[in-house]
Amino acid sequence: YEQEVIVVPVLLLASFLVTIVFILLLRFCPEKVDRIRPKASKLPNRRVLHGIDRKLEAKQSFNLVNPLPTTFSLHSFLNFASFLAQLGPHPFLPELLGVVSLRAPLVTVMEELENRDLLSFLWRCREVPPMTERRIFTMAKQVASALEFLHSKGLLHGNVRARNVLVSRDFTAKLWGLHGVYSRKDQGAARRDDPSMKKWQAPEILAKRPAGPSSDIWSFGILLFEMVNKTVLLQFHQRGKPLKRPSNCSNALYSFIKSCCQFKDLDRPSMVEMGRKLLSGEKGASDKAIKASEKMSIEQYLLEAGYGETNSYTVF
């Protein structure tokens, strides 16, 4: 009985001290508490996170908004993040991993695509040319799949070009530049005209006629020309002059580009027809490296390609 009288108070005192220590750790060293917690079972991916309170182990890519957002920019940011989440997953659209919206800076967290945008990737291909005709067909097929996905939801991309395509480590192409898609969908969103877009726009858009899915197909053809020639197609083709076949472009690939860049929108192929032609072209394509057919300064290249858009892909 005397031992019990001694042991019980000791146990109570010990539990009290442990509780005090845990509370102090939780208050002043939360990262240590996080390490000693049992690991939770694997949870399904969250499409939208309202805040991130610890460092992520994997490399991520971040899009930042103004560090001191106004009420309007906060509203616009949240609406765009909601649009990305509701758009749904697709293998050839960058994955949205989370959104930080509790406090500035506002951040969208996307998967990292190590080769960055296709435009800078094409420039690097001038020095070490890993680009082949087969890879062009493969990457084009992936971008076309993402484009068809957007069209199936009644959305037009409106800005298909190399700088709006992101490339992963294994050369998978994913279509980006979705802020314009959201702006066109949400009539209340802020719209900014980007003059550099005109180099990729279909003739009907330049003539102030309504855009349609075939307008994206025109831009898609210009994108393929960009990939083959590793340069930017100027507006001479939009003005009615014929599109000349680059010396490094096969007849099959040139024929496909030409079909996408028909002046009459009704003469351009449908997305289904495009997918079929790309699949067929990929099977018969060459694995020989494609080199740029002409020299060009990087300053001229970046100027013509329209670098400097505000809603760009940023990695920290």
C-alpha positions as CSV (number, residue, x, y, z in Angstrom):
1,Y,0.0,0.0,0.0
2,E,2.9,2.4,0.8
3,Q,4.5,1.7,-2.6
4,E,1.3,2.5,-4.4
5,V,1.0,5.7,-2.5
6,I,4.5,6.7,-3.8
7,V,4.2,5.3,-7.4
8,V,0.8,6.9,-8.4
9,P,1.9,10.5,-7.7
10,V,5.2,9.9,-9.5
11,L,3.4,8.6,-12.6
12,L,1.0,11.6,-12.5
13,L,3.9,14.0,-12.2
14,A,5.8,12.3,-15.1
15,S,2.7,12.5,-17.4
16,F,2.3,16.1,-16.4
17,L,5.9,16.9,-17.3
18,V,5.7,15.0,-20.6
19,T,2.5,17.0,-21.5
20,I,4.2,20.3,-20.7
21,V,7.3,19.4,-22.8
22,F,5.1,18.4,-25.8
23,I,3.1,21.7,-25.5
24,L,6.4,23.7,-25.4
25,L,7.7,21.8,-28.5
26,L,4.4,22.3,-30.3
27,R,4.6,26.1,-29.5
28,F,8.3,26.8,-30.2
29,C,9.6,23.9,-32.3
30,P,6.7,22.6,-34.5
31,E,9.0,21.1,-37.1
32,K,10.3,18.6,-34.4
33,V,6.8,17.6,-33.5
34,D,6.1,17.0,-37.2
35,R,9.1,14.7,-37.4
36,I,8.0,12.5,-34.5
37,R,4.4,12.2,-35.6
38,P,3.6,8.8,-37.2
39,K,3.5,9.1,-41.0
40,A,0.0,9.2,-42.4
41,S,-1.2,6.7,-44.9
42,K,-1.0,7.7,-48.6
43,L,-3.8,10.2,-49.3
44,P,-5.3,10.9,-52.7
45,N,-3.9,13.9,-54.5
46,R,-5.5,17.2,-53.6
47,R,-6.4,19.5,-56.5
48,V,-6.5,22.7,-54.5
49,L,-4.6,23.5,-51.3
50,H,-5.4,26.7,-49.4
51,G,-2.0,26.9,-47.8
52,I,1.3,25.0,-47.6
53,D,2.9,25.0,-44.1
54,R,6.1,23.0,-44.7
55,K,8.7,22.5,-47.4
56,L,7.9,20.1,-50.2
57,E,10.5,17.4,-50.8
58,A,10.0,17.2,-54.5
59,K,11.0,20.0,-56.8
60,Q,8.0,22.2,-57.7
61,S,7.4,25.2,-60.0
62,F,5.7,28.3,-58.7
63,N,3.7,31.1,-60.3
64,L,3.8,34.2,-58.1
65,V,1.3,37.0,-58.0
66,N,2.1,40.6,-56.8
67,P,3.5,40.2,-53.2
68,L,1.0,42.8,-52.0
69,P,-2.2,41.8,-53.9
70,T,-5.2,44.1,-54.2
71,T,-8.7,42.8,-53.6
72,F,-9.2,42.6,-57.4
73,S,-5.9,40.6,-58.0
74,L,-6.8,38.3,-55.1
75,H,-10.2,37.6,-56.6
76,S,-8.7,37.1,-60.1
77,F,-6.0,34.8,-58.7
78,L,-8.5,32.6,-56.8
79,N,-10.8,32.4,-59.8
80,F,-7.9,31.3,-62.1
81,A,-6.8,28.7,-59.5
82,S,-10.3,27.4,-59.3
83,F,-10.5,27.3,-63.1
84,L,-7.3,25.2,-63.2
85,A,-8.6,22.8,-60.6
86,Q,-12.0,22.4,-62.3
87,L,-10.4,21.9,-65.7
88,G,-9.4,18.5,-64.5
89,P,-6.3,16.4,-65.0
90,H,-4.9,15.5,-68.4
91,P,-1.6,13.8,-69.2
92,F,-0.5,16.6,-71.4
93,L,-1.5,19.6,-69.3
94,P,0.8,20.5,-66.4
95,E,-0.5,19.2,-63.1
96,L,-1.8,21.7,-60.4
97,L,-0.4,20.5,-57.1
98,G,-1.7,23.2,-54.8
99,V,-2.5,26.9,-54.2
100,V,-1.2,29.1,-51.5
101,S,-3.9,31.7,-50.8
102,L,-3.9,32.4,-47.1
103,R,-1.3,35.1,-47.1
104,A,0.9,36.9,-49.6
105,P,2.6,36.1,-51.8
106,L,-0.1,34.2,-53.6
107,V,1.3,31.1,-55.3
108,T,0.1,28.4,-57.6
109,V,2.3,25.2,-57.3
110,M,2.7,23.2,-60.5
111,E,4.6,20.1,-61.4
112,E,8.1,20.9,-62.6
113,L,9.0,20.2,-66.2
114,E,12.7,20.1,-66.3
115,N,13.4,21.2,-69.9
116,R,11.3,24.3,-69.3
117,D,9.5,25.9,-72.3
118,L,9.7,24.4,-75.8
119,L,11.1,27.7,-77.2
120,S,14.2,27.7,-75.1
121,F,14.5,23.9,-75.6
122,L,14.5,24.5,-79.4
123,W,17.2,27.1,-79.0
124,R,19.4,24.6,-77.0
125,C,18.7,22.0,-79.8
126,R,20.7,24.3,-82.2
127,E,23.9,23.4,-80.3
128,V,23.2,19.8,-79.3
129,P,20.5,18.6,-81.7
130,P,18.4,15.9,-79.9
131,M,15.4,16.9,-82.0
132,T,14.3,14.4,-84.6
133,E,11.4,14.2,-86.9
134,R,9.9,11.4,-84.9
135,R,10.2,13.4,-81.7
136,I,8.4,16.3,-83.4
137,F,5.5,14.1,-84.4
138,T,5.4,12.6,-80.8
139,M,5.4,16.0,-79.1
140,A,2.9,17.4,-81.6
141,K,0.6,14.5,-80.9
142,Q,0.8,15.2,-77.2
143,V,0.0,18.9,-77.7
144,A,-2.8,18.1,-80.0
145,S,-4.3,15.7,-77.4
146,A,-4.3,18.6,-74.8
147,L,-5.8,20.9,-77.4
148,E,-8.6,18.4,-78.2
149,F,-9.3,18.1,-74.5
150,L,-9.8,21.9,-74.2
151,H,-12.0,22.0,-77.3
152,S,-14.1,19.1,-75.9
153,K,-14.9,21.5,-73.0
154,G,-15.9,24.3,-75.3
155,L,-12.6,26.2,-74.7
156,L,-10.2,27.8,-77.2
157,H,-6.6,28.1,-76.4
158,G,-5.9,31.1,-78.6
159,N,-2.1,31.3,-78.0
160,V,-0.6,28.0,-79.3
161,R,3.1,28.5,-79.7
162,A,6.5,27.1,-78.6
163,R,6.8,29.3,-75.5
164,N,3.4,28.0,-74.2
165,V,4.5,24.3,-74.4
166,L,6.5,22.9,-71.5
167,V,8.9,20.0,-71.9
168,S,9.6,17.4,-69.2
169,R,12.9,15.5,-68.6
170,D,11.8,12.6,-70.9
171,F,10.7,15.1,-73.6
172,T,7.0,14.9,-72.9
173,A,5.2,18.0,-74.2
174,K,2.5,19.7,-72.1
175,L,0.4,22.6,-73.2
176,W,0.4,25.7,-71.0
177,G,-0.5,29.4,-71.4
178,L,-4.0,28.8,-69.9
179,H,-4.5,32.2,-68.4
180,G,-5.8,33.4,-71.8
181,V,-8.1,30.4,-71.9
182,Y,-9.5,31.5,-68.5
183,S,-9.8,35.1,-69.5
184,R,-11.8,34.3,-72.6
185,K,-14.1,32.0,-70.6
186,D,-14.6,34.5,-67.8
187,Q,-15.9,37.7,-69.4
188,G,-15.2,39.6,-66.1
189,A,-11.5,38.7,-66.1
190,A,-8.9,41.2,-67.0
191,R,-7.9,40.9,-70.7
192,R,-4.5,42.1,-72.0
193,D,-3.7,42.1,-75.8
194,D,-0.3,40.7,-76.5
195,P,1.0,42.1,-79.8
196,S,3.4,39.2,-80.2
197,M,0.5,36.8,-80.5
198,K,-0.3,38.1,-84.0
199,K,2.6,36.1,-85.5
200,W,0.7,32.9,-84.6
201,Q,-2.9,34.0,-85.2
202,A,-5.1,32.7,-88.0
203,P,-6.1,35.1,-90.8
204,E,-9.7,35.2,-89.6
205,I,-8.6,36.6,-86.2
206,L,-6.4,39.2,-87.8
207,A,-9.4,40.2,-89.9
208,K,-11.4,40.6,-86.7
209,R,-13.7,37.7,-87.4
210,P,-14.8,35.2,-84.6
211,A,-12.2,32.6,-83.6
212,G,-13.0,28.9,-83.6
213,P,-11.3,25.6,-83.0
214,S,-9.8,25.8,-86.5
215,S,-8.0,29.0,-85.4
216,D,-6.0,26.9,-82.9
217,I,-5.3,24.4,-85.6
218,W,-3.7,27.2,-87.7
219,S,-1.5,28.2,-84.7
220,F,-0.7,24.5,-84.2
221,G,0.7,24.4,-87.8
222,I,2.9,27.4,-87.1
223,L,4.1,25.7,-83.9
224,L,5.2,22.7,-86.0
225,F,7.0,25.0,-88.4
226,E,8.8,26.5,-85.4
227,M,9.9,23.1,-84.2
228,V,11.3,22.1,-87.6
229,N,13.0,25.3,-88.5
230,K,13.9,26.3,-84.9
231,T,13.0,29.8,-85.7
232,V,9.9,32.0,-85.8
233,L,7.6,32.2,-88.8
234,L,7.1,35.8,-89.8
235,Q,3.8,37.2,-91.1
236,F,4.6,36.8,-94.8
237,H,2.6,33.6,-94.8
238,Q,-0.4,35.4,-93.1
239,R,-0.3,37.9,-95.9
240,G,-1.0,35.3,-98.5
241,K,2.4,34.1,-99.6
242,P,3.0,30.4,-99.9
243,L,4.6,28.5,-97.0
244,K,8.0,27.2,-98.3
245,R,9.2,23.8,-97.2
246,P,12.4,24.0,-95.1
247,S,15.3,22.0,-96.4
248,N,15.3,19.8,-93.2
249,C,11.6,19.0,-93.4
250,S,10.2,15.8,-94.9
251,N,7.4,15.9,-97.4
252,A,5.0,14.1,-94.9
253,L,5.6,16.7,-92.2
254,Y,5.5,19.6,-94.6
255,S,2.2,18.3,-96.0
256,F,0.7,18.2,-92.5
257,I,1.9,21.7,-91.6
258,K,0.5,23.0,-94.9
259,S,-2.9,21.4,-94.2
260,C,-3.1,23.1,-90.8
261,C,-2.2,26.5,-92.3
262,Q,-5.0,26.7,-95.0
263,F,-6.3,30.2,-95.3
264,K,-9.9,29.1,-95.3
265,D,-10.7,27.7,-91.8
266,L,-13.1,25.1,-93.3
267,D,-10.2,23.6,-95.3
268,R,-8.1,22.8,-92.2
269,P,-8.3,19.3,-90.7
270,S,-10.4,18.5,-87.6
271,M,-8.8,17.5,-84.4
272,V,-9.7,13.8,-85.0
273,E,-8.2,13.9,-88.5
274,M,-5.1,15.6,-87.0
275,G,-4.6,12.9,-84.4
276,R,-4.9,10.2,-87.1
277,K,-2.3,11.9,-89.3
278,L,0.1,12.5,-86.5
279,L,-0.1,8.9,-85.4
280,S,0.6,7.8,-88.9
281,G,3.4,10.3,-89.4
282,E,5.1,9.2,-86.1
283,K,5.3,5.6,-87.2
284,G,7.1,6.5,-90.5
285,A,9.2,9.3,-89.2
286,S,13.0,9.4,-89.2
287,D,15.2,9.3,-86.1
288,K,17.8,11.4,-87.7
289,A,18.6,14.6,-85.9
290,I,17.2,17.8,-87.4
291,K,19.5,20.8,-87.5
292,A,18.5,24.4,-88.0
293,S,18.5,25.4,-91.6
294,E,19.7,28.9,-91.0
295,K,21.6,31.0,-88.5
296,M,19.9,33.5,-86.3
297,S,21.0,35.6,-83.4
298,I,19.5,34.8,-80.0
299,E,18.4,38.5,-79.5
300,Q,16.4,38.4,-82.8
301,Y,15.1,35.0,-82.0
302,L,13.7,36.0,-78.5
303,L,12.3,39.3,-79.9
304,E,10.4,37.6,-82.7
305,A,9.2,34.8,-80.4
306,G,7.5,37.2,-78.0
307,Y,9.4,36.6,-74.8
308,G,8.2,38.8,-71.9
309,E,4.6,37.9,-71.4
310,T,3.5,38.4,-67.7
311,N,1.9,35.1,-67.1
312,S,4.9,33.0,-67.9
313,Y,6.2,29.7,-66.4
314,T,8.6,30.5,-63.5
315,V,10.8,28.2,-61.6
316,F,12.5,29.2,-58.3
